[in-house]
């Protein structure tokens, strides 16, 4: 059983035992505090919330939930602590089930976005992170150091990808159930992976910038048209009316003089064309298309609230825990060490970590490159 499946089982127990329409955010599975739980245990205070809704004592509600959860497949044991908190122990295969589920889910890191991952763009990435977690998008968030939380998350993802490539070179394939995870750093990382917060919907893919239209071709100056010459009158009319004098020819235009009324010239058309499309070779720059906007609807500023802010904090915690695991226990064979089951299990942990980091970054509108 995975933590997600356990959450569903807890919700079903509340609804069946009390008839209360429990919401998913009531569960909030957490690892028990150090010294208050065993390996593979998860703690939840849902009995306290359900007791308030049902108007019944928290201890009584916790006992009812315990009886139902003990019958759920994959649950090894349930204890009631602190007058209403439930400590739920899962079977030994829960770690492998969690890593298998995370490794298979969105292995490409597309984050639910049609078309896959985002292209790398440092300015956009820094602005997207600052929108949910704070920081200076033009300064500290561009620094390539682990003190920069955005760099820390992206570095941990790139490191996980590098380890997987190294595993291929050693002929090692990730196997979540190849060996148990006994180190404290591994247990801490597994706990964080199981506490995955709600995922915000990924921002829409940026639209392609509009293609600027080509300027219209220059218009040739119009040729002045001479007034029509009247035809000669027929003979009878010519006898009835004396012949009128032929109209005088239009005088040639004088340089510098204003054009006569009714004369069409090229100057207005050429001026309008020059105002719309600068002549080639003038050095004029076409307007730049607006940059795609960072996803809206997220809390801005340091210490922000909302799904985006919680996701950013969780990504930083996961990245730090993963690098601590790698420092404590090498994922790949070192020196004369032979490839074995422990390395396949550690590669599964690296794969799951890289997948959730890429998924989380993409959902925040941030690229997750395999190389930095």
C-alpha positions, 0 to 999 in steps of 0.5 A: 500500500502506498501513502496515497492508497492509505489516504483513500482507506482512511477517508473510506473508514471515516465515511463508513463509520460516521457517515461524515463527508470527509474531505481529502485534506483532512487526512494529512499523513505525516511521519510520526515524530522521532521516538513516537513511531516505528519504521513504515508508520504514518500519523494522522489527526483525522479522528479529531476533525471527524469527531468535531463534525460528528459531535462525538468524543475523539477517542471513541472516533479514533477507536472506530477508525482503528477497527476498520483500518486494521481490516484494510489490505496492506495495513500492518497495525494501528495505534491510538496515541494522544487521545485521537491521533492514529499511527498506522503501520504499513506492510514491509512492501510499502516503500517499494510500492511508493517508489514504483508508483512515483517512478512510473508516474509521469516519468518524462516529467511533463507535469501534466502539461500537453507537449511535455517539459518546458524549454529552459529559460532562466529569466522565466524560471526565476520569475515563476519561482519568485511568484510562489516562494519569493526571492529576487528574480533578477538577482539571487534566484539566478545564482548557481549555488545551493544557497539558491533554493531554485538552483538546489531543486534543479541541481538535485533533479539533474543529479538524479538524472546523472545517476540514472545514466551512470546506472545504465553504464554499470548495467544496473536497472532501478528496482524498488524492492531489491533491498530495504532502505535502513539508513536514517537519511533514506527513511527521511527522504521516503517520508517526504516522498510519501507526504507529497502535497496537492499538485497545482494544475500546470500553467498553460503552455505559452502560445507561439509569438505572432509572426510579424507581417511583412510590410506592403510593397512600395506603391508606385507614384500615380501618373497624372491623367490629362483631362479628356479632349472633347470630340468634335461636334457633328456638322449640324450642331457646328453650323448652329453654334459657333466653334468654341475655343479649344481649352488651354493646355494645363501648364507644366508644374513649377518646382516649389509651387503648390499643386493645382486643385484636383491634381493627384501626387505621390507625396501623401501615399509615400508619407503614409507608407513610410509611417507604417513600414520604415524603409529597409536599411534604416535600422528600425526594429520591429516591435518585440512580441510580449513574453509569455506570462507566468501562471496566475492565481498563485500566492506571491511573496516570501512565505506565501500560501497556497498550493504553489507555495507549499509545493515549492517548500516541499521541493526544497525539502525533497532536494535537500534530503536526496542530496543528504542520501547521496552523501551518506550512501553512494547510489553507484558502486565506488572503487572496488565495490561490485554492483549489487541489489543495494545499488538497484534499490538506490537507483529506484529511489533516485528515479522516484526523486527525479520524477517528482522534482521534474513534475513539481517544477513543471507544474510551477512553470519552471524547466527541469533540465537533465544537465546544468 
